[in-house]
Amino acid sequence: MTWLITGGAGYIGAHVVLAMREAGEAVAVFDDLSTGDRSRVPADVPFVQGSTLDGAHLRRTMDELSVRGVIHLAAKKQVAESVELPLHYYRENVQGLQSLLEASRESGVRAFLFSSSAAVYGMPDVKLVGEDTPCAPINPYGETKLVGEWMVRAAGRAHGMATAGMRYFNVAGAATAELADTGVSNLVPMVFEKLTAGAAPLIFGDDYDTADGTCERDFIHVADIASAHLAAARALSARDPGSDLTVNIGRGSGVSVREMIELIGEVTGYRAEAAPFVTGRRAGDPARVVASADRIREELGWTARHDVREMVASAWEGWCLRHPDARR
């Protein structure tokens, strides 16, 4: 069975490709390279450049590669950008998914994994966010992910595909330095950039109802994200047509922004520079978003293996590979 991984040249996608391939699964990558990097895809993995909006191209690819499973990671994912460009996000994330689902139906795909997000929950006022926590996204990005879950579930039931929605929490780290996150929109690389430039890391608000006043998040190693996809893919292969599974991917443990900045300073050797500058809250930031990871453990036998220090250390290796002068 060949799995087509859309967005497989991206940060998370490349890790999913690695995990699936190392486990002996046949994989191929479909990516428009708008943010992905072709060099992340191993030379012996079939690669097709294209947009998920191009249904005919998708169908040709699936037929030529005998695709029977899809792992859909390709998406626009910047929250602030989604507020500025909502129609762009709905086109890429929703219309692109519709095109992919239509191609999957026509090509006989029997298993479909959808990359979702904790953004579907919005600002949950609970200690641990479970899959049954009401979804109330507060930005267009989160809205497109929730609509995507509905579409995948409905298409699966109607057309006999086993489906899964994978709700990621805060992704960090790298399996290898070469596969590290090259962007600076996530907290860990954002702090790396500030420290190595001699600037203070920013904390947006320290008056939240948390232990140290800063926001708490559930950080999850990208290698754990990838292993969760492998577990879900194998489970879907044995599930009944039309069945659906929605799971959180997290550790079930919160880390505050201040704690994370302190740890980054310790791991990188920039401890003296790691005193943060506190500025005002960002609109829409919930105080605490931490996953309940019970369902994925019960359904898939999966638990996260990596701790926060491992996430930071592995991400730092990747940063130093691209910025050799940063290491102390």
N, C-alpha and C positions, 0 to 999 in steps of 0.2 A: 504494500500500500504506500503510495507516494503522498506526502503532505506538502501542500503549497503554503509557504509562509510569506504572507504579504508584509512588507516593511522589514524583510529579513536582513537588510543592509543597515538598519538602524541600531541604536544602542541596545535596546531590549531585544529586538528581533535577532541580532547576531548572536546573542547569548542563547536564545531559544534554538536557533540553528545548531549551535555547538552542542547543546545538551541532547537534542534529538539525534544528531549524527553520531555522537559518542555512544548512544544507547542502541545504535544499529538501525534506526529508523531512516527510511528513504525520504529525503527532503529536496525541495526546490524553492527558489526565492523569486518573488515578484516584487519589484520596488521601482518607484519613479525617480529615486535618487535626489529628491528635493531636499532632503535632510540626511539621507543615508549615504554610506560610503561603500563603493564597490569592493574596496580592498578588505572589508570585513567578511566578505563571503568567500569561503574556501574555493580554490580553483576547481575542485572536482564536484562542486554542488551546482546543478543547473541554475543559471541566472537569466531572468527575463526582465528587461527594463520596460515599464509601462505604468499607466495610470489605472486605478480601479474604476475610473469613470468610463473606461473603454471596454465595454462588455464583449465586443467581438474579439478583441485581443486576449481577454481573459479566457474566453471559451476555447480559442485556438490553443492557448498555453495548456489549459487543463486537459484537452483531448490529446495533444502531442505528448504530454508527460504522464498520461494515465493517472491523473490526480483523483484521489478518492477521499481525501481529507484536507481541510483548510484551517490554518491558524491565522486569523486576521488581526495583525498589529498595525498596519498602515493607517495613519490618522494624523490630523493636525491636533496639537495637544497643549498649546500655550494658553493659559486661562486669560491673561490680560489681552492677548491678541484676539481671542474669541469674542471678547466684549467689543472690541473695535471693529472686528470683521465677522459678524455673526453669519451673514449669508455665505461667506467663503467657507466657514466651518460646517454649516449645514450641507453645502454642496459636497465638500470633500469627505466628510465623515458619515453623512446620511445617504446622499445620492450615490457616493462611491460604494457604500455597503449594499445598497439596493442592487446596483449593477453586479456586484460580486455574488450576491445571493442568487440572482437570476442565472448567472453563468454557472454557479454551483448546481442549481437544479437541473439545468439543461445538460450538464456534463456528468450527472450521476454521482455527485459527491454525497457521501453518507455520514460524514462527521464534520462538524464546524465549531471551532473554538473562537470566541470573540474576546478581544482585549478590551475590557471595560475599565472602570476607575472608581476609587472611593469618592470621586467628585459627584457621583450620582446621589450621594446622601446629603450633600449640601452642608448644613450646620447642625448636625445631630446633637441633641442635648442628652447624651447617654454616656456612661462610663466606657462601655465597650460597644462597638457598632456591629451588630449582627446582620445577616443577610435579610432578615425580616424587619429591620429598622426602616421606617418609612423613607422613601426616596424623595428629596425635595431639592434638586440641583439649583444653584444660585448663579450660574453663568452659562453661556451658550455651549462651552466645551462639555460641561457636565450634562447638559440637556441632550446633546448629540449622543453621548454614551448611553444614557437611559433609553432614548428612542432606539438606539442600536440594539440594546438588549431585547426590547419588545419585538423588533423586526426579526432578529435571529430566532427567537423562541417561536414566533408565529410561523415563519417559513419552515422551521424544522418540523413542526407539528403537521403542517399542510403537505409537505413534500417528502416526509420520511427521513429527515436527517436527525441524528443525535446531536444535540447542541450543548454548549457550555458558555457561560459568561464569567470571565475572570476579573474580579474587581481588585485592582492593585492599590496598595497604599503608597507610602513614600519610598521610591526606589533609589538605591545608592550602590556604590561599589562596582567591582569588575572581577570577572573570572580570570582575565589576563590583562596586563597593562595595555595591550594593543586594542582591546575591546572597551576601554573605559569611555565614560560619557565625555563627549567633546564640547557639549554645551555648557552654559553657565546660568541656566534658569532654575536649576535645583539647588537646594541649600548647600550641600557639600562643596560642589565646584564653585558656587558663588562665594563661599568663605575662602576657599583656596585663592581665588582671584584677588580678593581684597587683601589677604595677608601677604601674598607675594608681591603685591604692588605697594606695600607699606601703608595700607589704609585700614581703618577699623571696620570689622564686620558689623553689619547692621542688625539690630533687633527691632522689629516692628511691634512695639507695645510690650510693656512689662507689668501691666496691671490686670492681667487675666486671672480668673479664678482657678489657678493651678498652683502647684507647690512653690514655684519660684516666680510666678507672675508671667512667664512667657508661654507661648503656645506649645502644646505637646502633640507629637506626631508618632506614628508607628512606622519606623524605618525598616525596610526589607531589602536584603541583598539581592542584586539582580540575578545572581546565580540561583538563588532560591526561587525567584520568579520563573526562571527557565525550567527548573526541576518540577515545579508545579504544573507547567504546561505539558511536560512529558507525562506526568502522572495522569493528567486529565485526558490527553490524547489517547493513551492506552486504555483508559477506562471507557471512553466514548466508543472505541473500536468494538467493545463487547456489549454496549448498551443497546436497548431496543430502539428501532427507528422512531423518531418523534419525541424521544425522551429529552429532558432538559435538566441542566444542573447550573446553579449560580453559587459561586463561592468567593469569599474574601481571600486575598493572599496577603497575609501580614504575620507578624510575630506575636501579636496580642500583648505588646508591652510598649508603653509610651516613653519617649525621650523628649525633654524640653529643648527648645531652640538654644537656650543658654548652655545647657549641658552638652549639646552637640558642638557648639562653638568651642567650649573648653576642651573637649576631647580632641577636636581637630587641631587646636593649638599644641596639645601634648604630643599627638602622633607626628605632626609635621615638623616639630622643633620650633615653631613660631609662637610658643606659649606667651612670651612677653608682649607680643603684638596682638594677642587674641582678646584683649579687653574690648568688648563691643560698644558701639555707640547706639543708644536707645533713641528711637524716633517714634512717631505716632503710629497707631494701629493702621493696618491696611483694611480697607472696606472688605467685608465678607470673610475675614479670617476667623474660623471657629476656634474656641479655646483649646479643645481637645478632640482629636480624631484618632482613635485607636481601635484596631480590628478585634473582633472575636474570631478566632481561628479554629473554632470547634468543628464547624461543618466540613471544612476541607480535610481535617484530620479524620473525621468519621467516614466521609464518603470516599476519599482517595488514599487514606493512610499516609498523608503528607504532613510534615512539619518543617518549619524553617530550621536550618542548620547553622547559619552564620550570625554572629553577634555584631553590635554596632562598631566595635573597634576594628573588626575585620573589614567591615564596609569602608570605613574611613581609610584604613591602611592600604587596601587594594585600590581605592580611588586615587589615593595620593601617588601610588606607583604609576598609574596612568597619566596623572597630571605631570609628573616629573619626566616621563618619557617624552612628552610634547614641550615641556619647559625645563630643560636640563639645569638651568641656572637657579631653579627654585629650591633644589635640595640643599640642606644644611649639613 
